[in-house]
Amino acid sequence: MSAVAAPLEGTVLTPRPARIDVPGATLERIYVPESVEALGEIVAAASATRAGLLIVGGRTRLGCARPSARLDHGLATTGLNGVDEFEPDEGVLHAAAGTPIAKLREVVASEGWELPLDPPGRHATLGGTIATAATGPRAQAFGRVSDAILGLEVVDGEGVVTKCGGRVVKNVTGYDLAKLHCGAYGSLGVITGAWLRLRPAAAIREVHRGSTGLDRETFERVRAATRLATVRAIVWIESDDEPEGEVVIELGGSEAGVAHDRATLMERFDLEPSREDRIDLLRDARAVGFDDGQSGGHVRLRARVLGSRCAAYRDRLRSVGAKRLSIDPGLGVLTAELDAEGPEALDALRAAAESGQGLVVFERLPEAWRSQVDVFGEVAGTEALLAGLKARFDPADVLNPGRLLAPPSGGSPR
């Protein structure tokens, strides 16, 4: 559906012409406010008329969503850009939501710190990273996105500016609402700024790569290597047209610690030095834009399973003809590209993951399948809770309507 909605009444900001394709809709205009007050005004105006807003950051995960036909305007956070406060002595930072993650990395690195966020995509923004809880291979060292958040500023679905937490942990009392917005895909509020906890930069960081066999024994040996203290990330890559796989390992820590683990790895695998940004390149290849008009049965999925089930689920993906696998063995995260025979085949892959306490997100789907396949899947017992939160924080359902929460029963995909 192509939507060319009339400009919102009640706001002086004029939308810019910009074509944005997302599952279920095409938008032709986007608002780009440069202040939190202006953003709140736009949301309030949308709430008054029940106009659907597509919240846009760096556009690295626009394709990972349920299809929505209730989108009228784009609302970008990229106009909210910059570091407001940075305290190198304490390792805390406050930045606006539209600030590129790459810029934040440069700012903190200049003072000997590291940003513990590793989202896919060269254009990822702070707000988008938090809203989607996007992680990369370094989550093995960094942990979850929510672990780095001390506090958030958010505009709710009625345009009201709210704050959750603050610059220190002791500012958080009662419910930790900041973590509620992490992974909510902007459906409960538009994130406008965040306080982050930083990590001291590693004294030494180096990357190694090597070719590997594709047998399960080799895979398990690689997974066991993730337990070494200075291993920050391990990525296993394989393609159906290559006789061997590739493993890429990033080490980081003290000089003595890295030297010890490097020696251990060299005894176990045939490795060679690799370019320093190799993990970054593999991570950024996982960004999810939106390819309108996808045909055939080409699918990309991201599965998270228990570490002990990682090899078994890898075998399952190989058995259905996965063309390319990119796996974080220490995290139990598998990204796969495959040509599926139909939606039923995807149901079976999801069921296989869920049987081992895992989950599957279908990041890319043929457009014709989106009404039949649930991108995110359902977790038993959470539907009523999510609906209640949506009603509380966005009663007019204007923030990313339908993109995260399943449509009402009767029209829901399986």
Secondary structure as a PSIPRED ss2 file (coil, helix, strand):
# PSIPRED VFORMAT (PSIPRED V4.0)

   1 M C   1.000  0.000  0.000
   2 S E   0.000  0.000  1.000
   3 A E   0.000  0.000  1.000
   4 V C   1.000  0.000  0.000
   5 A C   1.000  0.000  0.000
   6 A C   1.000  0.000  0.000
   7 P C   1.000  0.000  0.000
   8 L C   1.000  0.000  0.000
   9 E C   1.000  0.000  0.000
  10 G C   1.000  0.000  0.000
  11 T C   1.000  0.000  0.000
  12 V C   1.000  0.000  0.000
  13 L C   1.000  0.000  0.000
  14 T C   1.000  0.000  0.000
  15 P C   1.000  0.000  0.000
  16 R E   0.000  0.000  1.000
  17 P E   0.000  0.000  1.000
  18 A E   0.000  0.000  1.000
  19 R E   0.000  0.000  1.000
  20 I E   0.000  0.000  1.000
  21 D E   0.000  0.000  1.000
  22 V E   0.000  0.000  1.000
  23 P C   1.000  0.000  0.000
  24 G C   1.000  0.000  0.000
  25 A E   0.000  0.000  1.000
  26 T E   0.000  0.000  1.000
  27 L E   0.000  0.000  1.000
  28 E E   0.000  0.000  1.000
  29 R E   0.000  0.000  1.000
  30 I E   0.000  0.000  1.000
  31 Y E   0.000  0.000  1.000
  32 V C   1.000  0.000  0.000
  33 P C   1.000  0.000  0.000
  34 E C   1.000  0.000  0.000
  35 S C   1.000  0.000  0.000
  36 V H   0.000  1.000  0.000
  37 E H   0.000  1.000  0.000
  38 A H   0.000  1.000  0.000
  39 L H   0.000  1.000  0.000
  40 G H   0.000  1.000  0.000
  41 E H   0.000  1.000  0.000
  42 I H   0.000  1.000  0.000
  43 V H   0.000  1.000  0.000
  44 A H   0.000  1.000  0.000
  45 A H   0.000  1.000  0.000
  46 A H   0.000  1.000  0.000
  47 S H   0.000  1.000  0.000
  48 A H   0.000  1.000  0.000
  49 T H   0.000  1.000  0.000
  50 R C   1.000  0.000  0.000
  51 A C   1.000  0.000  0.000
  52 G C   1.000  0.000  0.000
  53 L E   0.000  0.000  1.000
  54 L E   0.000  0.000  1.000
  55 I E   0.000  0.000  1.000
  56 V E   0.000  0.000  1.000
  57 G C   1.000  0.000  0.000
  58 G C   1.000  0.000  0.000
  59 R C   1.000  0.000  0.000
  60 T C   1.000  0.000  0.000
  61 R C   1.000  0.000  0.000
  62 L C   1.000  0.000  0.000
  63 G C   1.000  0.000  0.000
  64 C C   1.000  0.000  0.000
  65 A C   1.000  0.000  0.000
  66 R C   1.000  0.000  0.000
  67 P C   1.000  0.000  0.000
  68 S C   1.000  0.000  0.000
  69 A C   1.000  0.000  0.000
  70 R C   1.000  0.000  0.000
  71 L C   1.000  0.000  0.000
  72 D C   1.000  0.000  0.000
  73 H E   0.000  0.000  1.000
  74 G E   0.000  0.000  1.000
  75 L E   0.000  0.000  1.000
  76 A E   0.000  0.000  1.000
  77 T C   1.000  0.000  0.000
  78 T C   1.000  0.000  0.000
  79 G C   1.000  0.000  0.000
  80 L C   1.000  0.000  0.000
  81 N C   1.000  0.000  0.000
  82 G C   1.000  0.000  0.000
  83 V E   0.000  0.000  1.000
  84 D E   0.000  0.000  1.000
  85 E E   0.000  0.000  1.000
  86 F E   0.000  0.000  1.000
  87 E E   0.000  0.000  1.000
  88 P C   1.000  0.000  0.000
  89 D C   1.000  0.000  0.000
  90 E C   1.000  0.000  0.000
  91 G C   1.000  0.000  0.000
  92 V E   0.000  0.000  1.000
  93 L E   0.000  0.000  1.000
  94 H E   0.000  0.000  1.000
  95 A E   0.000  0.000  1.000
  96 A E   0.000  0.000  1.000
  97 A C   1.000  0.000  0.000
  98 G C   1.000  0.000  0.000
  99 T C   1.000  0.000  0.000
 100 P E   0.000  0.000  1.000
 101 I H   0.000  1.000  0.000
 102 A H   0.000  1.000  0.000
 103 K H   0.000  1.000  0.000
 104 L H   0.000  1.000  0.000
 105 R H   0.000  1.000  0.000
 106 E H   0.000  1.000  0.000
 107 V H   0.000  1.000  0.000
 108 V H   0.000  1.000  0.000
 109 A H   0.000  1.000  0.000
 110 S C   1.000  0.000  0.000
 111 E C   1.000  0.000  0.000
 112 G C   1.000  0.000  0.000
 113 W E   0.000  0.000  1.000
 114 E E   0.000  0.000  1.000
 115 L C   1.000  0.000  0.000
 116 P C   1.000  0.000  0.000
 117 L C   1.000  0.000  0.000
 118 D C   1.000  0.000  0.000
 119 P C   1.000  0.000  0.000
 120 P C   1.000  0.000  0.000
 121 G C   1.000  0.000  0.000
 122 R C   1.000  0.000  0.000
 123 H C   1.000  0.000  0.000
 124 A C   1.000  0.000  0.000
 125 T E   0.000  0.000  1.000
 126 L H   0.000  1.000  0.000
 127 G H   0.000  1.000  0.000
 128 G H   0.000  1.000  0.000
 129 T H   0.000  1.000  0.000
 130 I H   0.000  1.000  0.000
 131 A H   0.000  1.000  0.000
 132 T H   0.000  1.000  0.000
 133 A C   1.000  0.000  0.000
 134 A C   1.000  0.000  0.000
 135 T C   1.000  0.000  0.000
 136 G C   1.000  0.000  0.000
 137 P C   1.000  0.000  0.000
 138 R C   1.000  0.000  0.000
 139 A H   0.000  1.000  0.000
 140 Q H   0.000  1.000  0.000
 141 A H   0.000  1.000  0.000
 142 F H   0.000  1.000  0.000
 143 G C   1.000  0.000  0.000
 144 R C   1.000  0.000  0.000
 145 V H   0.000  1.000  0.000
 146 S H   0.000  1.000  0.000
 147 D H   0.000  1.000  0.000
 148 A H   0.000  1.000  0.000
 149 I E   0.000  0.000  1.000
 150 L E   0.000  0.000  1.000
 151 G E   0.000  0.000  1.000
 152 L E   0.000  0.000  1.000
 153 E E   0.000  0.000  1.000
 154 V E   0.000  0.000  1.000
 155 V E   0.000  0.000  1.000
 156 D C   1.000  0.000  0.000
 157 G C   1.000  0.000  0.000
 158 E C   1.000  0.000  0.000
 159 G C   1.000  0.000  0.000
 160 V C   1.000  0.000  0.000
 161 V E   0.000  0.000  1.000
 162 T E   0.000  0.000  1.000
 163 K E   0.000  0.000  1.000
 164 C E   0.000  0.000  1.000
 165 G E   0.000  0.000  1.000
 166 G C   1.000  0.000  0.000
 167 R C   1.000  0.000  0.000
 168 V C   1.000  0.000  0.000
 169 V H   0.000  1.000  0.000
 170 K H   0.000  1.000  0.000
 171 N H   0.000  1.000  0.000
 172 V C   1.000  0.000  0.000
 173 T C   1.000  0.000  0.000
 174 G C   1.000  0.000  0.000
 175 Y C   1.000  0.000  0.000
 176 D C   1.000  0.000  0.000
 177 L H   0.000  1.000  0.000
 178 A H   0.000  1.000  0.000
 179 K H   0.000  1.000  0.000
 180 L H   0.000  1.000  0.000
 181 H H   0.000  1.000  0.000
 182 C C   1.000  0.000  0.000
 183 G C   1.000  0.000  0.000
 184 A C   1.000  0.000  0.000
 185 Y C   1.000  0.000  0.000
 186 G C   1.000  0.000  0.000
 187 S C   1.000  0.000  0.000
 188 L C   1.000  0.000  0.000
 189 G C   1.000  0.000  0.000
 190 V E   0.000  0.000  1.000
 191 I E   0.000  0.000  1.000
 192 T E   0.000  0.000  1.000
 193 G E   0.000  0.000  1.000
 194 A E   0.000  0.000  1.000
 195 W E   0.000  0.000  1.000
 196 L E   0.000  0.000  1.000
 197 R E   0.000  0.000  1.000
 198 L C   1.000  0.000  0.000
 199 R E   0.000  0.000  1.000
 200 P E   0.000  0.000  1.000
 201 A C   1.000  0.000  0.000
 202 A C   1.000  0.000  0.000
 203 A C   1.000  0.000  0.000
 204 I E   0.000  0.000  1.000
 205 R E   0.000  0.000  1.000
 206 E E   0.000  0.000  1.000
 207 V E   0.000  0.000  1.000
 208 H E   0.000  0.000  1.000
 209 R E   0.000  0.000  1.000
 210 G E   0.000  0.000  1.000
 211 S E   0.000  0.000  1.000
 212 T E   0.000  0.000  1.000
 213 G C   1.000  0.000  0.000
 214 L C   1.000  0.000  0.000
 215 D C   1.000  0.000  0.000
 216 R H   0.000  1.000  0.000
 217 E H   0.000  1.000  0.000
 218 T H   0.000  1.000  0.000
 219 F H   0.000  1.000  0.000
 220 E H   0.000  1.000  0.000
 221 R H   0.000  1.000  0.000
 222 V H   0.000  1.000  0.000
 223 R H   0.000  1.000  0.000
 224 A H   0.000  1.000  0.000
 225 A H   0.000  1.000  0.000
 226 T C   1.000  0.000  0.000
 227 R C   1.000  0.000  0.000
 228 L C   1.000  0.000  0.000
 229 A C   1.000  0.000  0.000
 230 T C   1.000  0.000  0.000
 231 V E   0.000  0.000  1.000
 232 R E   0.000  0.000  1.000
 233 A E   0.000  0.000  1.000
 234 I E   0.000  0.000  1.000
 235 V E   0.000  0.000  1.000
 236 W E   0.000  0.000  1.000
 237 I E   0.000  0.000  1.000
 238 E E   0.000  0.000  1.000
 239 S E   0.000  0.000  1.000
 240 D C   1.000  0.000  0.000
 241 D C   1.000  0.000  0.000
 242 E C   1.000  0.000  0.000
 243 P C   1.000  0.000  0.000
 244 E C   1.000  0.000  0.000
 245 G E   0.000  0.000  1.000
 246 E E   0.000  0.000  1.000
 247 V E   0.000  0.000  1.000
 248 V E   0.000  0.000  1.000
 249 I E   0.000  0.000  1.000
 250 E E   0.000  0.000  1.000
 251 L E   0.000  0.000  1.000
 252 G E   0.000  0.000  1.000
 253 G E   0.000  0.000  1.000
 254 S C   1.000  0.000  0.000
 255 E H   0.000  1.000  0.000
 256 A H   0.000  1.000  0.000
 257 G H   0.000  1.000  0.000
 258 V H   0.000  1.000  0.000
 259 A H   0.000  1.000  0.000
 260 H H   0.000  1.000  0.000
 261 D H   0.000  1.000  0.000
 262 R H   0.000  1.000  0.000
 263 A H   0.000  1.000  0.000
 264 T H   0.000  1.000  0.000
 265 L H   0.000  1.000  0.000
 266 M H   0.000  1.000  0.000
 267 E H   0.000  1.000  0.000
 268 R H   0.000  1.000  0.000
 269 F C   1.000  0.000  0.000
 270 D C   1.000  0.000  0.000
 271 L C   1.000  0.000  0.000
 272 E E   0.000  0.000  1.000
 273 P E   0.000  0.000  1.000
 274 S C   1.000  0.000  0.000
 275 R C   1.000  0.000  0.000
 276 E C   1.000  0.000  0.000
 277 D C   1.000  0.000  0.000
 278 R H   0.000  1.000  0.000
 279 I H   0.000  1.000  0.000
 280 D H   0.000  1.000  0.000
 281 L H   0.000  1.000  0.000
 282 L H   0.000  1.000  0.000
 283 R H   0.000  1.000  0.000
 284 D H   0.000  1.000  0.000
 285 A C   1.000  0.000  0.000
 286 R C   1.000  0.000  0.000
 287 A C   1.000  0.000  0.000
 288 V C   1.000  0.000  0.000
 289 G C   1.000  0.000  0.000
 290 F C   1.000  0.000  0.000
 291 D C   1.000  0.000  0.000
 292 D C   1.000  0.000  0.000
 293 G C   1.000  0.000  0.000
 294 Q C   1.000  0.000  0.000
 295 S C   1.000  0.000  0.000
 296 G C   1.000  0.000  0.000
 297 G C   1.000  0.000  0.000
 298 H E   0.000  0.000  1.000
 299 V E   0.000  0.000  1.000
 300 R E   0.000  0.000  1.000
 301 L E   0.000  0.000  1.000
 302 R E   0.000  0.000  1.000
 303 A E   0.000  0.000  1.000
 304 R E   0.000  0.000  1.000
 305 V C   1.000  0.000  0.000
 306 L C   1.000  0.000  0.000
 307 G H   0.000  1.000  0.000
 308 S H   0.000  1.000  0.000
 309 R H   0.000  1.000  0.000
 310 C H   0.000  1.000  0.000
 311 A H   0.000  1.000  0.000
 312 A H   0.000  1.000  0.000
 313 Y H   0.000  1.000  0.000
 314 R H   0.000  1.000  0.000
 315 D H   0.000  1.000  0.000
 316 R H   0.000  1.000  0.000
 317 L H   0.000  1.000  0.000
 318 R H   0.000  1.000  0.000
 319 S H   0.000  1.000  0.000
 320 V C   1.000  0.000  0.000
 321 G C   1.000  0.000  0.000
 322 A C   1.000  0.000  0.000
 323 K C   1.000  0.000  0.000
 324 R E   0.000  0.000  1.000
 325 L E   0.000  0.000  1.000
 326 S E   0.000  0.000  1.000
 327 I E   0.000  0.000  1.000
 328 D E   0.000  0.000  1.000
 329 P C   1.000  0.000  0.000
 330 G C   1.000  0.000  0.000
 331 L C   1.000  0.000  0.000
 332 G C   1.000  0.000  0.000
 333 V E   0.000  0.000  1.000
 334 L E   0.000  0.000  1.000
 335 T E   0.000  0.000  1.000
 336 A E   0.000  0.000  1.000
 337 E E   0.000  0.000  1.000
 338 L E   0.000  0.000  1.000
 339 D E   0.000  0.000  1.000
 340 A C   1.000  0.000  0.000
 341 E C   1.000  0.000  0.000
 342 G C   1.000  0.000  0.000
 343 P H   0.000  1.000  0.000
 344 E H   0.000  1.000  0.000
 345 A H   0.000  1.000  0.000
 346 L H   0.000  1.000  0.000
 347 D H   0.000  1.000  0.000
 348 A H   0.000  1.000  0.000
 349 L H   0.000  1.000  0.000
 350 R H   0.000  1.000  0.000
 351 A H   0.000  1.000  0.000
 352 A H   0.000  1.000  0.000
 353 A H   0.000  1.000  0.000
 354 E H   0.000  1.000  0.000
 355 S C   1.000  0.000  0.000
 356 G C   1.000  0.000  0.000
 357 Q C   1.000  0.000  0.000
 358 G C   1.000  0.000  0.000
 359 L E   0.000  0.000  1.000
 360 V E   0.000  0.000  1.000
 361 V E   0.000  0.000  1.000
 362 F E   0.000  0.000  1.000
 363 E E   0.000  0.000  1.000
 364 R E   0.000  0.000  1.000
 365 L C   1.000  0.000  0.000
 366 P C   1.000  0.000  0.000
 367 E H   0.000  1.000  0.000
 368 A H   0.000  1.000  0.000
 369 W H   0.000  1.000  0.000
 370 R C   1.000  0.000  0.000
 371 S C   1.000  0.000  0.000
 372 Q C   1.000  0.000  0.000
 373 V C   1.000  0.000  0.000
 374 D C   1.000  0.000  0.000
 375 V C   1.000  0.000  0.000
 376 F C   1.000  0.000  0.000
 377 G C   1.000  0.000  0.000
 378 E C   1.000  0.000  0.000
 379 V C   1.000  0.000  0.000
 380 A C   1.000  0.000  0.000
 381 G C   1.000  0.000  0.000
 382 T C   1.000  0.000  0.000
 383 E H   0.000  1.000  0.000
 384 A H   0.000  1.000  0.000
 385 L H   0.000  1.000  0.000
 386 L H   0.000  1.000  0.000
 387 A H   0.000  1.000  0.000
 388 G H   0.000  1.000  0.000
 389 L H   0.000  1.000  0.000
 390 K H   0.000  1.000  0.000
 391 A H   0.000  1.000  0.000
 392 R H   0.000  1.000  0.000
 393 F H   0.000  1.000  0.000
 394 D C   1.000  0.000  0.000
 395 P C   1.000  0.000  0.000
 396 A C   1.000  0.000  0.000
 397 D C   1.000  0.000  0.000
 398 V C   1.000  0.000  0.000
 399 L E   0.000  0.000  1.000
 400 N C   1.000  0.000  0.000
 401 P C   1.000  0.000  0.000
 402 G C   1.000  0.000  0.000
 403 R C   1.000  0.000  0.000
 404 L C   1.000  0.000  0.000
 405 L C   1.000  0.000  0.000
 406 A C   1.000  0.000  0.000
 407 P C   1.000  0.000  0.000
 408 P C   1.000  0.000  0.000
 409 S C   1.000  0.000  0.000
 410 G C   1.000  0.000  0.000
 411 G C   1.000  0.000  0.000
 412 S C   1.000  0.000  0.000
 413 P C   1.000  0.000  0.000
 414 R C   1.000  0.000  0.000
